[in-house]
């Protein structure tokens, strides 16, 4: 069986090296015009074998030689040291040389002066890698990982070892490589030289760490502002998410579907739209402010600008994330343990605090961590509602695009943000400890969840119902703004904003989508539809590796998967432009760079949700499958994934909607061919065309609600053999 897999990947590498374009194609990766453009011929992107023979690029020859090594072991039945060493030599030598030649030669020939001094000027150039290079590099990675597995790593499980190598290579390429590139700017002084003094001056100053707010009315440093805001946001979103999860799963509340929809709606809304709605409600000229002044003579104020307003908007925006993570965990808590506690005489309160809550601690910890990180990296809400309250994300943005034009300062502030994120990650790990949270085993569980304590039920109703009503008011305001002439001034009814954005007419050859928003709308749907399943798949694979497997460096592996989520999108966008604007990975201006950005920005939600749900699944389920002859891949597909449906839905929903509503990174990565919805909406807001911006946002909300329902239907519900009633 292993030889068949080796043969398959040998064929994949061969197709990449001998048949497909080795270099990137100008038309883009999605287009296939090159097939009918005289390919392979004498084109710049001809296969590697022609690049060597016809174009004289002899540095590609070692790649072809390394690719032939696995042929030596195709007929070997015993997996001895020769088998393992051959695969390792092939994969390691081929992949290493692939990287060396890729980073050494680009548009201008040699990338390093010492290479030119050694070998002389190079007249030939090298473009970014294309289909062929990608497939060949992937084949080398498989050979290397398969050889390591043959040496006995992770019990010799090829699927697990290859999965670990695959994820590490992706995270290294699309997280560490671009981020390290921009963070090195923090070391550059004004003359372009690297200096530790420059780094310290940027890291430690009053703007970042000042505590003047403790003794005066001046603001504290942006670091303290950001971390305090993040802690409070993490607490509020976790409490709200848990309250909604308990209402939906543990009460007889009749309007559960409506409540569930209201908890999801905020994450399908561009953040600045929520900010605008809050301003129109609570700003100096806001509806609520004017009513309070008229009815109770409460003076108008600007309280909504600053910490309170940002906290309110972030809680609205990020509480749904906590809910999506927690609902699967609350559902998965075993009712048999709760029944046992009550049978032994424990009250409902004691059962909840000593049995139920400890079992859902992983979900609570993960929800807080995600809320904290989201708040630290949030850009849209502080931009709209920040006022004089500066945070790290906006400071980073203005350090890059403002009059300062100081990427070194932006990089230093990004390092501060990373330190806070690492501290939160460590605190979460310490709080969870090494306790077992397994609640779903291979045994039949027909228990019934007991009712919540009446006092707790009243508390969660008191939290969720007013918040749901407030959410409805916010969205009524948003929808209202799309049907009036000028939101906040002239409330005459009109449809012109929708007509301008989404007009459709009948032409000679069918429908003509001539509305100004259609181009960005269809591009957004395509990019989001591609990135969502890939994000969910990689995120849940990482969760499976972290929970079910033991391997060296697992803690570093876990933090690496969180890194891109912790860094502001502004930094991610700029770092991607710097890293992927030149060979060997040339992606700027393409749709691929948007897909990749969304995958690695949103993947941590799938990881954290998957971890929170998977720690409840007893390892005996895996062991039973393996005992019956299933391998790791079959066990994951047939046993684990069906029990992770809530986590799958959470990952799909979140990754899809965040790809649509993302702002900060998208600003830097969109192009004329690939314009995204948020970029278009921001353009309308900058032109004070709020009506069209809100109309577009309303259209996106409706589309995303439909897609969320579609995901739930396609994935289905997890069935644990429990009845849909509660004990009294």
C-alpha positions in Angstrom: 0.0 0.0 0.0 2.8 2.4 0.9 4.5 1.7 -2.4 1.3 2.6 -4.2 1.2 6.0 -2.4 4.8 6.6 -3.2 4.1 5.8 -6.9 1.1 8.2 -6.8 3.3 11.1 -5.5 6.1 10.2 -7.9 3.5 10.6 -10.7 2.4 14.0 -9.2 5.9 15.2 -9.1 6.6 13.9 -12.6 3.5 15.8 -14.0 4.7 18.9 -12.3 8.3 18.6 -13.6 7.7 17.3 -17.1 4.3 18.6 -18.1 2.9 21.6 -16.3 4.1 25.2 -16.4 7.0 25.6 -14.0 6.7 29.4 -13.6 3.7 31.6 -12.9 1.4 32.6 -15.7 0.6 36.3 -16.3 -3.2 35.6 -16.7 -3.4 34.2 -13.2 -3.8 30.8 -11.6 -7.6 30.5 -12.2 -7.3 31.0 -16.0 -6.4 28.2 -18.5 -5.8 30.2 -21.7 -2.2 29.0 -21.6 -3.4 25.5 -22.7 -4.4 27.1 -26.1 -1.6 29.5 -26.4 1.0 27.3 -28.1 1.9 25.5 -24.9 4.5 24.4 -24.1 6.5 25.9 -27.0 9.1 28.5 -26.2 7.1 30.2 -23.5 8.6 31.7 -20.3 6.5 29.3 -18.2 7.3 26.0 -20.1 7.8 22.8 -18.0 11.0 22.5 -16.0 12.4 19.9 -18.4 12.2 22.4 -21.3 13.5 25.2 -19.0 16.6 23.1 -18.7 17.0 21.9 -22.3 15.8 24.9 -24.3 16.2 27.9 -21.9 19.5 26.9 -20.4 18.3 27.0 -16.7 20.6 24.2 -15.6 20.0 25.0 -11.9 16.6 23.1 -12.2 18.4 19.8 -13.1 19.2 18.7 -9.5 15.4 18.9 -8.8 14.7 16.4 -11.6 17.5 14.1 -10.4 16.2 14.1 -6.8 12.7 13.3 -8.1 14.0 10.0 -9.6 15.4 8.6 -6.3 12.0 7.0 -5.1 12.0 4.7 -8.2 14.7 2.7 -6.4 12.3 1.5 -3.7 9.1 1.0 -5.7 9.5 -2.8 -5.8 10.8 -3.3 -2.3 8.4 -5.2 -0.1 10.2 -4.7 3.2 10.3 -1.2 4.6 14.0 -1.3 5.8 16.4 1.5 6.4 17.2 1.8 2.7 13.6 2.4 2.0 13.3 5.2 4.6 16.7 6.7 3.8 15.9 6.9 0.0 12.7 8.8 0.6 14.4 11.1 3.1 17.3 11.9 0.8 15.0 12.5 -2.1 12.6 14.7 -0.2 15.2 16.6 1.8 17.6 17.2 -1.1 14.9 18.1 -3.6 13.0 20.4 -1.3 16.2 22.1 0.0 17.5 22.7 -3.5 14.1 23.9 -4.6 14.2 26.6 -1.9 17.8 27.5 -2.5 17.5 28.1 -6.2 14.1 29.8 -5.7 15.4 32.4 -3.3 18.7 32.9 -5.1 17.5 33.9 -8.6 14.7 36.2 -9.6 14.0 39.0 -12.0 17.4 40.7 -11.8 19.4 37.4 -11.8 21.2 36.8 -8.6 19.5 38.0 -5.4 22.7 38.0 -3.4 25.9 39.9 -4.1 28.2 37.1 -2.9 26.6 34.7 -5.5 27.4 37.2 -8.3 31.0 37.5 -7.0 31.4 33.7 -6.9 29.7 32.8 -10.3 29.7 36.1 -12.2 26.7 38.0 -13.6 23.7 35.9 -14.5 21.8 36.8 -17.7 18.9 34.4 -17.2 16.1 35.3 -14.9 13.5 33.4 -12.9 9.8 34.1 -12.4 7.6 33.1 -9.5 6.7 29.4 -9.3 3.7 28.0 -11.1 1.6 24.8 -11.1 4.5 22.5 -11.9 6.8 23.9 -9.2 4.0 23.7 -6.6 3.2 20.0 -7.4 6.9 19.0 -7.4 7.6 20.8 -4.1 4.6 19.0 -2.6 5.8 15.6 -3.8 9.2 16.3 -2.2 7.5 17.2 1.1 5.6 13.9 1.0 8.7 11.9 0.3 10.5 13.5 3.2 7.6 12.9 5.6 7.0 9.4 4.4 10.6 8.6 5.0 10.5 10.0 8.5 7.4 7.9 9.2 9.2 4.8 7.9 11.9 5.6 10.6 9.2 5.1 13.2 8.1 8.6 13.9 4.6 8.9 15.5 4.3 5.1 15.4 5.1 5.0 11.7 1.7 6.5 10.8 2.3 8.0 7.3 -1.0 10.1 7.4 -0.2 11.7 10.7 3.5 12.5 9.9 2.6 13.9 6.5 -0.2 16.0 8.0 2.2 17.5 10.5 4.7 18.2 7.8 2.0 19.7 5.5 0.7 22.0 8.2 4.2 23.1 9.3 5.1 23.9 5.7 1.9 25.9 5.1 2.3 27.9 8.4 6.0 28.5 7.8 5.3 29.7 4.2 2.2 31.8 4.8 2.6 33.0 8.4 6.2 33.0 9.6 7.9 33.9 6.3 5.9 37.1 5.6 5.6 38.1 9.3 9.3 37.7 10.0 10.0 39.8 6.9 8.1 42.8 8.2 9.2 42.4 11.8 12.8 42.8 10.8 11.9 46.4 9.9 11.7 47.0 13.7 15.4 46.6 13.8 16.2 49.0 11.0 17.3 52.5 12.0 16.8 55.7 9.9 19.8 54.8 7.8 18.6 51.3 6.9 21.0 49.5 9.2 20.0 46.9 11.8 20.3 48.2 15.3 19.0 46.9 18.7 18.9 50.5 20.0 16.4 51.3 17.3 14.2 48.4 18.4 14.4 49.4 22.1 13.5 53.0 21.3 10.4 51.8 19.4 9.3 49.2 21.9 9.7 51.3 25.1 8.3 54.8 25.0 5.6 56.8 26.6 3.2 56.5 23.7 3.2 52.7 24.1 3.6 52.2 27.9 2.7 55.6 29.5 0.5 55.5 32.6 -0.4 59.2 32.7 -4.1 58.2 33.0 -3.6 57.1 36.6 -2.7 60.6 37.7 -4.4 62.9 35.1 -7.0 63.0 32.4 -4.4 62.1 29.8 -4.6 58.8 28.0 -2.5 55.8 28.9 -0.2 54.2 26.4 -1.7 52.2 23.5 -0.4 48.9 25.0 -2.4 49.3 28.2 -5.4 50.6 26.3 -5.3 47.5 24.1 -4.8 44.9 26.7 -7.4 46.3 29.1 -9.9 46.5 26.3 -9.1 43.0 25.2 -9.5 41.5 28.7 -12.9 43.2 29.2 -14.0 42.2 25.7 -12.9 38.6 26.3 -14.9 38.5 29.5 -18.1 40.1 28.1 -18.1 38.0 24.9 -17.5 34.8 26.8 -20.3 35.5 29.3 -22.7 36.4 26.5 -21.7 33.4 24.4 -22.1 31.0 27.3 -25.5 32.5 28.2 -26.8 32.1 24.7 -25.4 28.6 24.4 -27.2 27.6 27.6 -30.4 29.1 26.5 -30.3 27.3 23.1 -29.3 23.9 24.5 -30.5 23.7 28.1 -33.8 25.6 28.3 -37.3 25.3 26.9 -37.2 28.8 25.3 -39.5 28.7 22.3 -37.8 31.1 19.9 -34.5 29.3 19.9 -34.0 29.5 16.2 -34.6 33.3 16.2 -32.2 33.7 19.1 -29.6 31.5 17.4 -29.9 33.6 14.3 -29.5 36.9 16.2 -26.3 35.5 17.8 -24.8 34.9 14.4 -25.9 38.1 12.6 -23.3 40.4 14.1 -20.4 38.5 12.6 -21.8 38.8 9.1 -21.7 42.5 9.3 -18.8 44.8 8.4 -17.6 46.2 11.7 -17.7 49.8 10.7 -21.4 49.4 9.9 -22.1 48.3 13.5 -20.0 51.3 14.6 -22.1 53.7 12.4 -25.3 52.3 13.8 -24.1 52.8 17.4 -23.1 56.4 16.5 -26.6 57.0 15.1 -28.1 55.6 18.3 -25.8 57.0 21.0 -23.8 59.8 19.3 -24.5 63.5 20.2 -27.2 63.6 17.5 -28.2 60.0 17.9 -31.8 58.8 18.3 -31.4 57.5 21.9 -29.3 60.6 23.0 -31.9 63.0 21.6 -34.8 61.1 23.2 -33.1 61.1 26.6 -32.4 64.8 26.3 -36.0 65.5 25.3 -37.6 63.2 27.9 -35.3 63.4 30.9 -33.1 66.5 30.2 -30.0 64.3 30.2 -27.3 66.4 28.5 -25.8 65.3 25.2 -22.3 63.8 25.3 -19.6 62.0 23.3 -19.3 59.1 25.7 -19.7 56.6 22.8 -16.3 57.7 21.4 -13.5 55.8 23.1 -13.4 52.8 25.4 -17.2 52.4 26.0 -18.1 52.6 22.4 -15.4 50.3 21.2 -16.2 47.8 23.9 -19.9 47.9 22.9 -19.1 47.3 19.2 -16.6 44.6 19.9 -18.9 42.8 22.2 -21.6 42.9 19.5 -19.1 41.7 16.9 -17.3 39.0 18.8 -19.8 37.4 21.2 -21.1 35.2 18.3 -17.6 33.7 18.0 -17.8 32.7 21.7 -21.3 31.3 21.1 -20.1 29.2 18.1 -17.3 27.7 20.1 -19.3 27.1 23.2 -22.5 25.6 21.8 -20.8 22.4 20.7 -19.1 22.1 24.0 -22.3 22.6 26.0 -24.1 20.1 23.9 -21.3 17.6 24.3 -21.3 17.6 28.2 -22.4 14.2 29.2 -25.9 14.2 30.9 -25.1 10.9 32.7 -22.6 12.7 34.9 -25.1 15.4 35.8 -27.7 12.7 36.5 -25.3 10.9 38.7 -24.6 14.0 40.7 -28.3 14.7 41.3 -28.9 11.0 42.1 -26.3 11.4 44.9 -28.3 14.3 46.3 -26.5 17.3 44.7 -28.7 20.3 44.1 -29.1 21.8 40.6 -26.8 24.7 41.5 -24.1 22.3 42.9 -24.5 20.0 39.9 -23.9 22.9 37.5 -20.9 24.4 39.3 -19.2 21.1 40.2 -20.0 18.9 37.2 -21.3 20.9 34.2 -19.1 24.0 34.3 -15.8 22.0 34.8 -16.7 19.9 31.8 -17.1 23.0 29.6 -14.0 24.8 30.8 -12.1 24.1 27.5 -14.8 25.9 25.6 -14.8 28.8 28.1 -11.1 29.1 27.9 -11.0 28.9 24.1 -13.8 31.4 23.8 -12.0 33.9 26.0 -8.8 33.5 24.2 -10.5 34.1 20.8 -12.3 37.2 22.2 -9.1 38.5 23.6 -7.2 38.0 20.3 -10.0 39.4 18.2 -10.1 42.5 20.3 -6.4 43.0 20.1 -6.3 42.6 16.4 -9.6 44.5 15.7 -9.3 47.4 13.3 -12.7 48.5 12.1 -14.4 49.3 15.4 -11.5 51.4 16.9 -11.2 53.2 13.6 -14.9 54.4 13.7 -15.4 54.7 17.5 -11.9 55.2 18.9 -11.9 59.0 19.2 -8.9 59.8 21.4 -8.6 56.3 22.7 -5.8 54.8 20.7 -5.1 51.0 20.4 -2.3 49.0 18.8 -4.1 48.0 15.6 -5.0 51.6 14.6 -1.6 52.9 15.6 0.0 50.3 13.4 -2.2 51.2 10.5 -1.5 55.0 10.7 2.2 54.3 11.2 2.2 52.6 7.8 -0.3 54.6 5.7 -0.3 57.9 7.6 2.0 60.8 7.3 4.5 59.0 9.6 5.3 56.3 7.0 7.3 54.4 9.6 7.1 50.7 9.0 9.6 50.1 11.7 7.3 51.6 14.3 4.5 49.5 13.0 6.6 46.3 13.3 7.6 47.2 16.9 4.0 47.7 17.9 3.1 44.3 16.2 5.8 42.7 18.5 4.1 44.2 21.6 0.8 42.8 20.4 2.3 39.4 19.9 3.7 39.4 23.4 0.3 40.0 24.9 -1.2 37.3 22.7 1.5 34.8 23.8 0.7 35.7 27.5 -3.0 35.1 27.0 -2.2 31.8 25.3 0.0 30.7 28.2 -2.6 31.8 30.8 -5.2 29.7 29.1 -3.0 26.7 29.1 -2.3 27.1 32.8 -5.9 27.4 33.7 -7.0 24.3 31.8 -4.0 22.3 33.2 -3.8 18.6 32.4 -7.3 17.6 33.5 -9.5 15.3 31.5 -12.6 16.7 29.9 -13.8 13.6 28.1 -17.6 13.4 28.0 -18.3 11.5 24.7 -17.2 7.9 24.8 -17.9 4.8 22.8 -20.6 3.8 25.3 -24.3 4.4 24.5 -25.4 7.6 26.2 -29.2 8.0 26.4 -29.1 10.4 29.3 -31.1 13.6 29.5 -29.7 16.9 30.4 -31.3 18.2 33.7 -32.8 21.6 33.8 -30.7 24.5 34.8 -31.2 26.0 38.3 -34.1 28.4 38.2 -31.9 31.3 39.5 -29.3 30.6 36.8 -32.1 30.4 34.2 -33.4 33.8 35.2 -29.9 35.3 35.1 -29.2 34.0 31.5 -32.6 35.2 30.3 -31.9 38.6 31.9 -28.6 38.7 29.9 -29.6 37.2 26.6 -33.1 38.7 25.9 -32.2 42.4 26.4 -29.0 41.8 24.4 -31.0 40.1 21.6 -33.5 43.1 21.6 -30.6 45.5 21.4 -29.1 43.5 18.5 -32.5 43.7 16.7 -32.6 47.5 17.2 -29.0 47.8 15.7 -30.0 45.8 12.6 -33.3 47.6 12.2 -31.2 50.8 12.1 -28.9 49.3 9.5 -31.7 48.1 7.3 -33.5 51.4 7.7 -30.4 53.3 6.4 -30.5 51.5 3.0 -34.0 52.8 2.2 -33.7 56.5 3.1 -32.1 59.4 1.2 -29.5 60.3 3.8 -29.2 58.3 6.9 -29.6 60.5 10.0 -30.8 63.6 8.0 -33.3 63.0 5.2 -35.4 60.0 5.9 -37.4 60.1 2.7 -38.1 56.6 1.3 -36.0 55.6 -1.7 -34.7 52.5 -3.5 -31.9 54.4 -5.4 -29.1 52.9 -3.2 -30.1 49.4 -4.1 -30.6 50.3 -7.8 -27.2 51.9 -8.1 -25.4 49.0 -6.5 -27.4 46.0 -7.8 -29.2 47.0 -10.9 -30.0 44.2 -13.4 -31.5 44.6 -16.9 -32.3 42.4 -19.9 -29.8 42.6 -22.7 -29.6 41.0 -26.2 -27.7 38.0 -24.8 -29.4 37.7 -21.4 -29.2 39.4 -18.1 -26.8 42.4 -17.7 -25.5 42.9 -14.2 -24.7 46.6 -14.6 -25.0 47.7 -11.0 -21.7 49.2 -9.6 -21.4 46.6 -6.8 -21.8 43.4 -8.9 -18.1 42.9 -9.8 -16.9 43.0 -6.2 -19.9 41.0 -5.0 -19.3 38.0 -7.3 -15.5 38.1 -6.6 -16.2 38.1 -2.9 -18.6 35.1 -3.2 -16.0 33.2 -5.2 -13.1 33.9 -2.9 -15.1 33.2 0.2 -16.6 30.0 -1.2 -13.2 28.7 -2.0 -11.5 29.7 1.3 -14.2 28.6 3.7 -14.0 24.8 3.3 -10.2 24.9 3.0 -10.0 26.9 6.3 -12.3 24.5 8.1 -10.5 21.4 6.8 -7.0 22.7 7.8 -8.3 24.0 11.1 -9.9 20.7 12.1 -6.9 18.7 10.9 -4.7 20.8 13.2 -7.1 20.3 16.1 -7.0 16.5 15.5 -3.2 16.5 15.5 -3.0 18.6 18.7 -5.6 16.6 20.7 -5.0 13.1 19.4 -1.3 12.9 18.7 1.9 13.4 20.6 5.0 14.7 18.9 8.0 16.9 19.6 7.3 20.6 19.5 3.6 20.3 19.8 3.2 23.5 22.0 5.2 25.5 19.4 3.1 23.9 16.7 -0.1 25.0 18.4 1.1 28.6 18.9 2.2 28.8 15.3 -1.3 28.1 14.2 -2.5 31.0 16.3 0.1 33.5 15.2 -1.6 34.9 12.1 -4.9 35.4 14.1 -3.1 37.5 16.7 -1.4 39.9 14.3 -3.5 42.8 13.0 -4.8 42.4 9.5 -2.9 45.6 8.6 0.4 43.9 9.3 -0.7 40.7 7.5 -1.7 42.7 4.4 1.5 44.6 4.2 3.7 41.6 5.0 2.0 39.6 2.2 2.7 42.4 -0.3 6.4 42.5 0.7 6.8 38.7 0.8 4.8 37.7 -2.2 5.5 40.5 -4.7 8.6 38.9 -6.1 9.8 35.3 -6.8 9.8 32.6 -5.7 6.2 33.0 -4.5 4.6 35.7 -6.7 1.0 36.2 -5.7 0.3 40.0 -5.4 -2.7 41.1 -7.4 -4.1 37.6 -7.7 -7.2 36.0 -6.2 -4.9 33.3 -4.6 -3.3 35.7 -2.2 -6.8 36.6 -0.9 -7.7 33.0 -0.4 -4.5 32.2 1.4 -4.8 35.3 3.6 -8.3 34.3 4.6 -7.3 30.7 5.3 -4.5 31.5 7.7 -6.3 34.5 9.3 -9.4 32.5 10.1 -8.0 29.0 10.6 -7.5 29.5 14.4 -11.2 29.6 15.0 -11.5 26.1 13.5 -8.5 25.0 15.5 -9.8 26.3 18.9 -13.4 25.1 18.2 -12.1 21.7 17.1 -9.9 21.4 20.2 -12.8 22.4 22.6 -15.1 19.8 21.0 -12.5 17.0 20.5 -11.2 16.9 24.1 -14.7 15.6 25.0 -14.3 12.6 22.7 -12.9 9.5 24.4 -9.7 8.1 22.8 -11.3 4.7 23.0 -13.3 5.6 19.9 -10.0 6.0 17.9 -8.6 2.8 19.5 -11.7 0.8 18.6 -11.5 1.9 15.0 -7.7 1.1 14.8 -8.3 -2.3 16.4 -10.9 -3.1 13.8 -8.3 -2.4 11.0 -9.0 1.2 10.2 -6.1 3.6 9.7 -5.8 7.1 11.1 -7.3 8.7 8.0 -10.3 6.4 8.0 -10.8 6.9 11.8 -10.7 10.7 11.4 -13.2 10.6 8.5 -15.6 7.9 9.8 -15.5 8.3 13.6 -14.2 11.7 14.6 -15.6 14.1 12.0 -19.3 13.0 12.4 -19.0 13.8 16.1 -17.5 17.3 15.3 -20.4 18.6 13.3 -20.9 21.7 15.6 -17.2 22.5 15.3 -17.4 22.0 11.5 -20.4 24.4 11.2 -18.6 26.9 13.4 -15.5 26.8 11.3 -17.4 27.0 8.0 -19.6 29.8 9.1 -16.9 31.9 10.6 -14.4 31.5 7.8 -17.0 32.2 5.1 -18.4 35.3 6.7 -15.0 36.7 7.9 -13.8 36.3 4.3 -16.7 38.6 3.3 -16.5 41.1 6.1 -12.6 41.3 6.6 -11.3 44.9 6.2 -7.7 45.6 7.3 -5.8 43.0 5.3 -8.1 43.3 2.3 -7.3 47.0 1.8 -3.8 46.1 0.8 -4.4 42.9 -1.2 -7.3 43.8 -3.5 -6.6 44.6 -7.1 -8.5 45.8 -10.2 -9.4 42.2 -11.1 -10.1 41.1 -7.6 -12.0 43.8 -5.7 -13.7 42.7 -2.5 -17.0 43.8 -0.9 -15.5 45.5 2.1 -13.1 47.5 -0.1 -16.0 48.7 -2.2 -18.0 49.6 0.9 -15.1 51.5 2.4 -14.9 53.5 -0.8 -18.5 54.5 -0.5 -18.1 55.5 3.1 -15.1 57.6 2.3 -17.3 59.4 -0.3 -20.0 59.9 2.4 -22.3 57.6 0.4 -23.6 55.9 3.5 -26.9 54.8 1.8 -25.2 52.6 -0.8 -22.7 51.3 1.8 -25.6 50.2 4.0 -27.6 48.8 1.1 -24.6 46.7 0.1 -24.1 45.5 3.7 -27.8 44.6 4.0 -27.5 42.5 0.8 -24.4 40.7 2.2 -26.3 40.0 5.5 -29.1 38.3 3.6 -26.8 36.3 1.4 -24.7 35.1 4.4 -27.7 34.1 6.4 -28.8 31.9 3.5 -25.3 30.4 3.2 -25.2 29.7 7.0 -28.5 27.8 6.8 -27.1 25.9 3.8 -24.0 24.9 5.7 -26.2 23.6 8.6 -28.3 21.5 6.2 -25.3 20.1 4.4 -23.3 19.3 7.5 -26.2 18.1 9.6 -26.5 17.7 13.3 -24.4 15.5 15.6 -26.5 12.7 17.1 -25.5 11.4 20.5 -28.5 9.2 21.2 -30.1 11.7 23.6 -33.8 12.6 23.8 -34.9 16.1 23.3 -36.4 16.6 26.7 -35.2 17.7 30.1 -35.4 16.4 33.6 -37.3 18.4 36.1 
